[in-house]
Amino acid sequence: MAAGVIKKFFIASMFMWIAPLAILYGFNHKLLPGSTSLSPHAMTLVSGFVAVISVNIIIAFYIYMAMKEPTDKHEPDPNFLSDAKASVSQPTGEATPSSQSLKKQE
């Protein structure tokens, strides 16, 4: 299951890099429709906004995929729980001196 999560994260991360760069490249080289009639200032603004929106769409899609991930509730090992409860309830006796108090004594 962890391998699937890592794979989805890696794919989403790659798209978060590729999509904005492809959009900026497409606008700057006039490959996208409608970009030929824009002024350089407007092309810079529009391409930047579209690139940012594309990253937000990818993040929203990744969040949606993460929410659809199966949630198996983790149950701890009963032996571990009983050992942990027993160790917490045992008296420890005298506390050992801390390292700072040992340094002060020297």
Backbone hydrogen bonds, N-H to C=O, Kabsch-Sander energy under -0.5 kcal/mol:
donor,donor_aa,acceptor,acceptor_aa,energy
5,V,1,M,-1.6
6,I,2,A,-2.3
7,K,3,A,-2.2
8,K,4,G,-2.3
9,F,5,V,-2.3
10,F,6,I,-2.5
11,I,7,K,-2.4
12,A,8,K,-2.5
13,S,9,F,-2.5
14,M,10,F,-2.3
15,F,11,I,-2.3
16,M,12,A,-2.0
17,W,13,S,-1.0
17,W,14,M,-0.6
18,I,14,M,-2.9
19,A,15,F,-2.2
21,L,17,W,-1.2
22,A,18,I,-2.8
23,I,19,A,-2.4
24,L,20,P,-2.7
25,Y,21,L,-2.5
26,G,22,A,-2.6
27,F,23,I,-2.4
28,N,24,L,-2.6
29,H,25,Y,-2.1
30,K,27,F,-1.2
31,L,26,G,-3.0
32,L,26,G,-1.1
35,S,32,L,-1.7
37,S,34,G,-0.5
38,L,35,S,-0.7
43,M,39,S,-2.9
44,T,40,P,-2.0
45,L,41,H,-2.0
46,V,42,A,-3.0
47,S,43,M,-2.5
48,G,44,T,-1.9
49,F,45,L,-2.5
50,V,46,V,-2.7
51,A,47,S,-2.1
52,V,48,G,-2.3
53,I,49,F,-2.5
54,S,50,V,-2.2
55,V,51,A,-1.7
56,N,52,V,-2.1
57,I,53,I,-2.2
58,I,54,S,-2.0
59,I,55,V,-2.4
60,A,56,N,-2.4
61,F,57,I,-2.4
62,Y,58,I,-2.4
63,I,59,I,-2.5
64,Y,60,A,-2.4
65,M,61,F,-2.4
66,A,62,Y,-2.2
67,M,63,I,-2.2
68,K,64,Y,-1.3
69,E,66,A,-0.9
72,D,70,P,-0.8
73,K,71,T,-0.7
81,L,77,D,-2.1
82,S,78,P,-2.4
83,D,79,N,-2.3
84,A,80,F,-2.5
85,K,81,L,-2.5
86,A,82,S,-2.1
87,S,83,D,-2.2
88,V,84,A,-1.8
89,S,85,K,-1.8
90,Q,86,A,-0.9
102,L,98,S,-1.6
103,K,99,S,-1.8
104,K,100,Q,-1.8
105,Q,101,S,-1.6
106,E,102,L,-1.4
